[in-house]
Structures are given as structure tokens and as C-alpha cells.
Amino acid sequence: MKPAWVWFALLMGGTFLLVLFLESRFPGTLSDPGNRMSLIYKVGWIALLGSSLIAGWRLQPKTALRHAAIWAVIFLVLIGIFSFRQDAAMIGDRILGELSPTQGTMEDDGTIHFSAGPDGHFRIQAIVNGARVTFLVDTGATDVVLAPDDAQRIGCDMANLKFTQFAETANGTVRGAPVTLQSLIIGPIDITGMPATVNSAEMSDSLLGMAFLNRLSGWRVENGVLTLEP
């Protein structure tokens, strides 16, 4: 049986020949410092794993072979994940969008799709002034209307609000206080200086009305799916 150093030398020699072959097929690749460092890092791992495999093979061939197979599977899985990372991320977003409709599903062009809830309404989770707020999309509402609890959570000073606006609703006349949202973020949609109204009465949901939808380049509802185009 050959000494361990002989196997190690053969391993490193084979790796070196592989590097020369790849450099001949892809000239100039190693001229980039980042590529050189990456190569050194990978060769180091090959040397470490190869040495461990050789040492294990000399002591317990079957165990070493089993470990080598496990490492090969892990390597192939990692390569597969890296190669299809964008597709995997897209699939993950779609699954999350189905499990939590308020999160939505985003396309590569920034378009976002929201599925209707069990009650047939669309709800969207947004970041308003740094805080999360879930809105009910209401095309019958003119403004973005905040429930008092949501307004307080995003930092509105409720004691100093001036409820000077009046609106007729199914529950009668309600008062509202005009405010300006510093930021309203839904995925890639980021609107600054968004006018809104804080409702004086309690509400089950804050409303995302036409004032928001008209800021978009487009929106539509088809087959129970709301699509927002930034």
C-alpha cells in the first residue's frame, strides 16, 4: 500500500492539472484577484477533504467510501441550490404569498399580486413610517384612512390631531384628521408624502383608497387576484 503522502501528492497534482486545463479553456480567468482567492480557498478545501478521505480509506475503507458519498451528495445539492437560487426564491415567494395573502407575490419587474381573502376582500401588509400596517383595499374610499390604533402605532400624536374633515359612511357621519405619511412601502413600491386621514372612530381595518391606487402606474383585479404595478 502506498504511503499517505503519495496519495496526497497525486491528489494535489491532479488538482493542479485540472486548474491548468480550465485556464487553457478560459484564458484570463485567474488574472482576476477575486478569482485567484476563490481558487485558493477551494483548492484548500479539496486538499483538506482529500487528505481526510485518504487517511480514512487506509483505516476503514467502507466508512471512508460512505463519507465520500455523503460529501458528494452534499456538494451536488449545494451546487443545485446555487444554480437555481433565483427560481427557488421565486417559488418561496409564491408559497409565502399563498400562505399569507397580505404579503403578496412579487414578479421580477416589481409587479405584486395579492389573492383575495376568504371574505373576497384584498388585504395588504405595508410598512408605514417604519411600522407594519395591514390595509383593506377599498376602491370606494377616496383617501388612505387610518384606524386610530394604526395611527398611534405609526407615531401620530393623537392628542394634537385636528378632526376637521367629515365623511358620510354606512354608520353615519364620521370625522377625520388629515395627516401626511412620511413613507408607505409595499414591496418595491415606496411612496413618500402620502396624504391620509385618521378616522375618529374605531375601525376593523385601515383603508387603502384611490388616493394610493392612483399613485401607481397601474392596477387591476382579475380572477380574484389584485395586481399592483409600481
C-alpha positions, 0 to 999 in steps of 0.5 A, spaced: 500 500 500 502 506 498 504 511 503 499 517 505 503 522 502 503 519 495 496 519 495 496 526 497 501 528 492 497 525 486 491 528 489 494 535 489 497 534 482 491 532 479 488 538 482 493 542 479 492 539 472 485 540 472 486 548 474 491 548 468 486 545 463 480 550 465 485 556 464 487 553 457 479 553 456 478 560 459 484 564 458 484 570 463 480 567 468 485 567 474 488 574 472 482 576 476 484 577 484 477 575 486 478 569 482 485 567 484 482 567 492 476 563 490 481 558 487 485 558 493 480 557 498 477 551 494 483 548 492 484 548 500 478 545 501 479 539 496 486 538 499 483 538 506 477 533 504 482 529 500 487 528 505 481 526 510 478 521 505 485 518 504 487 517 511 480 514 512 480 509 506 487 506 509 483 505 516 476 503 514 475 503 507 467 502 507 466 508 512 471 512 508 467 510 501 460 512 505 463 519 507 465 520 500 458 519 498 455 523 503 460 529 501 458 528 494 451 528 495 452 534 499 456 538 494 451 536 488 445 539 492 449 545 494 451 546 487 443 545 485 441 550 490 446 555 487 444 554 480 437 555 481 437 560 487 433 565 483 427 560 481 427 557 488 426 564 491 421 565 486 417 559 488 418 561 496 415 567 494 409 564 491 408 559 497 409 565 502 404 569 498 399 563 498 400 562 505 399 569 507 395 573 502 397 580 505 404 579 503 403 578 496 407 575 490 412 579 487 414 578 479 421 580 477 419 587 474 416 589 481 409 587 479 405 584 486 399 580 486 395 579 492 389 573 492 383 575 495 381 573 502 376 568 504 371 574 505 373 576 497 376 582 500 384 584 498 388 585 504 395 588 504 401 588 509 405 595 508 410 598 512 408 605 514 413 610 517 417 604 519 411 600 522 407 594 519 400 596 517 395 591 514 390 595 509 383 593 506 383 595 499 377 599 498 376 602 491 370 606 494 374 610 499 377 616 496 383 617 501 388 612 505 384 612 512 387 610 518 384 606 524 386 610 530 390 604 533 394 604 526 395 611 527 398 611 534 402 605 532 405 609 526 407 615 531 401 620 530 400 624 536 393 623 537 392 628 542 394 634 537 390 631 531 385 636 528 378 632 526 376 637 521 374 633 515 367 629 515 365 623 511 358 620 510 359 612 511 354 606 512 354 608 520 353 615 519 357 621 519 364 620 521 370 625 522 377 625 520 384 628 521 388 629 515 395 627 516 401 626 511 405 619 511 412 620 511 413 613 507 408 607 505 412 601 502 409 595 499 414 591 496 418 595 491 413 600 491 415 606 496 411 612 496 413 618 500 408 624 502 402 620 502 396 624 504 391 620 509 386 621 514 385 618 521 378 616 522 375 618 529 372 612 530 374 605 531 375 601 525 376 593 523 381 595 518 385 601 515 383 603 508 387 603 502 383 608 497 384 611 490 388 616 493 394 610 493 391 606 487 392 612 483 399 613 485 401 607 481 402 606 474 397 601 474 392 596 477 387 591 476 383 585 479 382 579 475 380 572 477 380 574 484 387 576 484 389 584 485 395 586 481 399 592 483 404 595 478 409 600 481 
